[in-house]
């Protein structure tokens, strides 16, 4: 009889333990800088980069002896960030061989950013040439520069050029942090 009461007591105690609400684990502390601080860092570092120039030496491997070069300059100016709207705006100016190729204002809604990638401009140029049907073109970029690419829906991309790979990586990491703060983190379970 004692064993039976002991079994009932154990079963009753286990039932009570399961019935009690277990408090959720503590919410992790917010880590990293605030959105305002992150956007200020982005504005400072991108505006500080100023004008970036390079030369692309191109060879058409499908036609022996066909080579040419183009001199590029690109500058981002007046980058401003709006934390409430989760948006950055800037002016982009590009010249190719001294002639204006692009000179206008752009906005990036950080909630729309899909990916952020940093790569050498040489690799970026190869991808651009292939997309335009020139996979036989091979470009050598001097001096070596790095491209931060912000990709959004519908194939929209914005690029920021950096002379230093480390700085390009830091800015990419900050931009990713800003995107996460704007979107509210990844809510997808997988």
N, C-alpha and C positions, 0 to 999 in steps of 0.2 A: 504494500500500500504506500509506503514512503517513496518508493521509486516513481509510482504513478503520480503522486502529488508534486514531486520534483519535476517531472516531465511537464505537467500542466503549468507549473510556475515558470519554467524556462520558456515554454511556448507563449505564455501570456506576456512575459517580459519582452521577448523578441517581437511580438505583435505591437506592443507599445512603442518600441524603438522605431519600427517602420512607419508608424502612424504619425510620428512627430515630424514637423516641418524642419528641414535642414536649411539653414541660411545659405544664400548663394555665396560663392567665394568673393573675397573683396575685389572691388574693381581696381585694375592696375592704375597706377598713377600715370597721368599724362606725361609723356616723355618728349623731349625735344623742344625747340623754340616755338613760340606762338606764331600764328599766321602773320601777324603784323611784322614781327621780327624776321621771319623767313622771307617775306616779300621785300622788306627793306634790304636784306642781304642780296636777293636776286637783282634788285634795281641797282644797287651799288656796284656789284661785280660785273654785271652786263654793261652798264654804262661806262665803267672804268676800262673795259676792254677796248673801247674806241674803234678806230678804223683798223681793219685787218687786210693786209695785202698778200697776194701770192701769185705765182705763175704756174699755169698748167702746161706742161710739155706733152703733147699728144702725138701718138703714133697710131696709124691705121694699119693694123697687122694684116688685113686682107689685101692691102696694096703696098708692096715693098717700096720703101723710100718716101712714102707720104707721111710727112711730119709737119707740125705747126705748134705754135704756142699762143696762149692768151693770158693777158695780165688782168687779174681780178682784184677789186677792192670792195669791201663790204663794211658797212658801219651801221650799228644800232645806236640810236640816240633817243633821248627823252623817254626812256623806259619809265613808266609810272605804274604803280600797283594800287589796286582798289580791293582791300580786304573784304569789305561788305559785299561787293559784287563777285568776289573771287575771280578777278580779271586783271590781266596785265596788258598794257598798251605801249606801243613803241613806234618809232619811225625807222624804216629800213631803206638803206640806199646801197645799190650795187652798181659798179661800173665795170665794163668789160672793154679792155684796150682804150680806156679813157672816155668812153661813151656811156651815158646813163642807160642802165638796163632795167632797173626797178627803183622807184623813188616814191614810196607811199607809206601811209600809216596802217598799222595792223593791230588787232586785238586778239588775245587768246583767253577764252573762257576756260579757266582751270578745271571746271567740272566736266568739260568735254574731252580732256586729254586722255588718250588711250595708252600711249607708250612714250617713253623718253629714252633716247639712245645717244650714246657718245661713240664716235668712230673717227678715224683719220679721214681727212677730206679726200685723200686719194681713193679710199674705199667707197666713200659716198659718191664721188664722181663716177666711179665704175658702175655703181648701181643706177645712177641717173642716165648714163650713156646706154646701158643695157635696156632700161625702160623705154628709151627713145629709139630703140632699134639699132643702136651702134655698139653691139657687143664686141666687135673687133677693135674698138678704140681702146687704147691703153694710155692712161694719164699718169704722169709723174708730177707731183706737187712740190714746189719749192717756195719758201721754206715749208717744212712740215707743219700743218695746222690741224686743229681738231674741230669737229662739227658736233654740236648738240642739236639733235633733231627732236622736235615736239610733234608727235603725230596725233591727229584728231580724226573724227569720223569722216567718211567720204573721201579719204585719201588726202585730206588737208594737212600740210606740214609747214612748220616754221623752223628756221635754222638760226643758230647763233654760233659764230665762229670764235675760236680761242687759239691763241698762240701757245698756250700751256695746257697739256693734257690733264694735269692735276687740277687746275682751276675749272676746266670743263667738267670734270667728274664731280667736283664740289658743287658747282652750280646745278648739275643734273640731280644730284642727291637732294639739294634744297628744293628744287622744283618739284620733285617727286613727293617730298614732305608737304609742300604747299597743296599739291593735288589731293593728297590723302586728307589733309585738314579740311579742304573745301568739300570733298565728297563725303567725308565722315567715316573714312576707313572702308575696308572691303566688307560688304555685307553679304556677299555670296558665301554659302557654306563650303564650297569647294573651289 
